[in-house]
Amino acid sequence: MSAPSVLTIILNYKTAAMTLRSAEAARIAMQDLPGEIVIVDNDSQDGSFETLRDHVASEGWDHVRILQSGHNGGYGAGNNVGIRAGLSDGSKPDYVYILNSDAFPEPDAIRVLYDYLQTHEDVGFAGSYIYGEGGVKHTTTFRFPSLYSEFEGAIHFGPVSRLLRKHRVSIENLDETARVDWFAGASVMMRQSVLDQIGLFDETFFLYFEETDLCRRAEKANFSKVYVRESAVMHLGSVSTGMKTWQRVPDYWFKSRFYYFRKNHGLPYAALATLIHLGAGSLHWLRCKLTGKKLGVAPHFLRSMARHDFAAIFGFGGGIHLPSNPKPDPQIGE
């Protein structure tokens, strides 16, 4: 009986050189594992696809394919292209490994996740320890968002944060292997059988909250998600999205946030989450005005949230177009 296979998927958007560096690190990390690497160019339209294709051909990289998505539907949609492609012989892998194009696994990082899933059958997803340049640990382990976390995250007030510490979204200073609600998608290995059961990434999300939603579906199907400390990956972060240089939060972040709450908790809950965030955020704004402290949030954040979410709640122009009854990916299991 052959060993279980791994399909590594790297999504590229206008960062061909960085993606090739990530792919080279992944090739080293997969040397003793059965499987393949698929690089999906998410319709960059800047020559990335040709650069990737020509480099792989000239270097003679075995078991590495380059695909063109044909449409930039976002992070989840691009990764779904790779997942649906499967292995080169047309079969499905046993495990799908998602690696960001600006993430570089250490030589044993993929093997550690693989071995963990091999020996823990109740675990659906396994995520890596992520660190940045200079060895700085990134916070990539989280709790599911809730009404409590919306209040805590918006009010920015120490006593409240201490009181609601068990409801904070971010789980900081986690330095041991542990079960978590969800983790950032920079380096995550997933069982194909779990994806067959719960569906792929929901493509209504363009960017952000798609991995939160996928992990929540795994949770509902009774599959654990485990942060595996021994699997280490260096991540630059926000290279494709430009998040570190945002002057204003883009529309798609607000759309993804509201859709996540509505899909998983219903419209009344989503509306209440928005009202709580706006109320707590307004209290934070007032306190900063009275004390002269720096606000610490993007300009016009509350105004943008109110505009987007009220449009979605009341259905007037400029709002968020959501499916009336979101369902798992219909192509799973075909």
N, C-alpha and C positions, 0 to 999 in steps of 0.2 A: 504494500500500500504506500503510495507516494505521500510525501510530507505536505501539509496544508500550504497553499500558495498565498502570496501577498501581491496586491496591485497597488503600487504607489502612484498617487495622482498629485501633480504640481500644476497649479493654475497660473498662467502668465497673463499679465496685462501691462504691456508697454515697458517691461523690465527684462528684456531678453538676456542681457549679460548676467543679471542677478539670478535669473531662473536657471541658467546653465550652471552657475556656481552651486546653487541648491541641488540641482540634479546630480552633479558630480559627487557631492557629499552623500546623497542618497544612494548612488551607485556603490560607493565604498561600504556604506552601512548595510547594503543588501547582498554583498558578495557571497555570503554563505546561506542565503535564503532563496527558496524557490519562488519565482515571481517575475514581475516586469514593472517598468516605470512608464507612465503615460503623462506627457506634458500637453496640457490643453491651452492653446492660445485663445483667449477670450475676445476674439475679434478686435485685436489691438489696432489694426490698420496702420501700423507704423513700420512695417517690415519685420516685425518680431517673428512671425510664423516662418518666413523664409530664413531668417537668421538661425532660428532654432533647428529647422529642418536641415539646413546645410551643415551646421556644426555637428549634429549627430551623425550625419552621413560621412563627413570628412574624418571624424574621430573613430568611426567604426564601432559606435556604442551598440553592443548587443542588448536585446530585450528593452530597448527604449523606443517609444513611438511618439510622434508629434501629431496632434489632432488640432483641427480648427473648429471652434464652436459655431462659427457662422453668424453668431448674434451674441452681443454682450447683455445677457440677462441677469448679470450679477454673480456674486460669489457662489451661491448655492447652485444656480443653473449651470455655471461653468464646471463645477466639480461633478455635477450629475452627468455631464457629457462624458467625462472620463469613467465614471462608475458604470454607466450603461454600455460603454464600449467593451468592458470586460477584458479578458486576456486575448492575446492575438489569435488564439485558436478558436475563438468564439465562446469559450466556456467562462463561467463566473469564477472569480477567486474565492478563497475561503475568508480572506481578510482584505479590507480596503484601508489603505493608509493615506490620510490627507496631510500634505506638507505644504506650508506656505512657500511662495517663491522667494521670500526673504528670510527663510529659516534653514539652518544647517545642522543636521543631526550629527552627533558624535558617532564614531564608528560602531558602537554597540547599541545605539539608541533605538533603532528599529527592532533589532533582535530582542531587546528587553521587553518591549511591548508585546511582541509576538509570543515570547515565552510566557508572559503573564496571562494572556488570553488563552493560551494552550492549557494552562494549569488551573484556570478559574472559569469554569463553564457558565457560571451565573453572571459573569461580567460581559456586558455588551460592547462597551467602549473603554479604551485605555488611552490616557493622555500623558504627555511628557512634562517634565520640569523644564521651564523655559527661562533662559537668561539672556541678557543683552550684552552689548560690547562692554568689555571691562569686567564681565562676570556679574553684573548687577541683576538680581533676581527680578523677573517680571511676575506680577500677580495675574494668574491665568485660571484660578480656581474660584468658583462662584456658587452662590445659592440662587434658586429661582426668584425672579422679581415678584414682589407682592405689594399690597397696599402699605404695609409697614415699611418696606424698603423704599418705596416712593417718598414717604414722609421723611425718613432718615436721610436719604440721599439728597433731598432738596433743601432741608432746613439748615444743614451744615452747622450743627450746634452740639458741642461736646457732650453735655449731659444726656441729650436725646440719643446720640450715637451709642453711648455707653449702655443706656437703658434698652436699646433695640439692637444690641450687638449681634444677637443670634438671628436677626432678620436682615442684616446688611448683605448686600449682594456679593461684594468681594470677600473672599476668604484669604486673608493675608497671613504671611509668616507660616504657611503650611510647609513643613520641611520633612514630611514623612509620607509614605504611601497611604492613601486614604480614599474612601468613597466621598464623592462630591455630587452636587446636583448637575453641574455642567462645567465645561472648561472651554477656553478659547480654542479655535480650530487650527492653530499654527502647526500642531503635531498630534494627530489623533488616529488611532487604529480602531477600526470597527469591524464587527463580524458581518459578513455578507448576509448570513441567515437572519440577523436582526434587521438589516435594511430591507430584506425581502418581506419581513413581517410588518414593519412600521412605515415603510416608504422612505424615499430619498429626501434630500433637502427640499423644503417647500419653496418653490420658485416665485411665490408672491413677494418674498423678501428679496430686495435687491442687494442689500448689504447691511449687516448687523442683525442680531437676534435669530438668524437662521440656525446657528448651532445650538442656541438656547432652546429653540423649538424642537429640534431633532432630539436633543437629550431629554426633553420633557416627554416626548413620545416614547422614548426608550424606557423612561421611568414608569409610565403608565402600563407598559408591557412587562414590567417587573424585571428589567435588565439594569444592573448596576453600572455606574460610570466611575472609573477609578483613576485617580491621579497617581502615576507610578514615578516616584521620586528618582529612581535609579536610571530612568531614561532621560538623558539631557540633550537639549537642543538650543543652539544659539539663534536668537531671533532679532533682526534689526527693528522691525515693526513699522507699519504704516507707510511702507515704501510706495505701494500702488495707490493707496487711498489718499495720501497726503494729510492724514488726520492730525499729525503733529503741528501742521502749519495752518489749520483751519482758523479763519477769522470768525466765521459763523457756522453753526451746525447745519449740514445740508438737509434738504427736504427728505431724502430717503431715510435718514436716521429716525425722524419723527414718524414717518409712515411705517417703518419696521416696528418701532416700539408699540405704536397703537395697535397695529395688526396682531402682534404677539399677544397682547392682553385680550383683545377681542376674540381671537381664535381659541385661546386656551381657557378663558374665563367668562366670555360673553360680553355683550355690549354694555350692560349696566356696570359691570366691574371695571371695564376699560374706561368708561366715563368717570367713575369714581376715582380711579387711579390718577387720571388727569387732574381732576379737581383738587385732590390731595397734594399732588406735586405743585400745582400752581399756587395753592394756599401756603404751603410750607416754603416754597421758593420766594413768595412775596414777603413773608416774614423775614427770611434771610436778607432780601434786598433792603427792607426797611432797617434792619439792625445795622447793616453795613453803611447805610446813609447816615444813621445817627452816630455811629462810632468812627466813621472814616476808614473802616477796614476795606480791603480789596474784595470785590464781589466774588471773584474766582470762578465765574462761569462765562461762557461765550456771550458776546453782545446779542441782545434781543432774543435770548434763549426762551424766556417765558412767553414773550409775545408770539414767537414762531410756533411754540407748542400749542398755545391757545388757538391760533389761526388754523393750524393743521387739524388738531383734534376736534374742535367744534365743527369744522367742515365735515369731518368723518361722522360725528355723532348725529348731526342734523341733516346731512346729505346735501348740502349746497355746494356750489361750484368751488373748485380748487381743493376739494377734499381728497380722501384716500379711496381709491377704487378697490374694494375688497370682494372676494367671492362670498356669496351668501351662505354657503355651507362648505367651508374648507375641508378637503379630504386628503388622505395620503396620496402619493404619486400613483396614478392609475396604471402606469407601465410596469410596476413591480410585480414580479411573478409571471410575466408573460413569457 
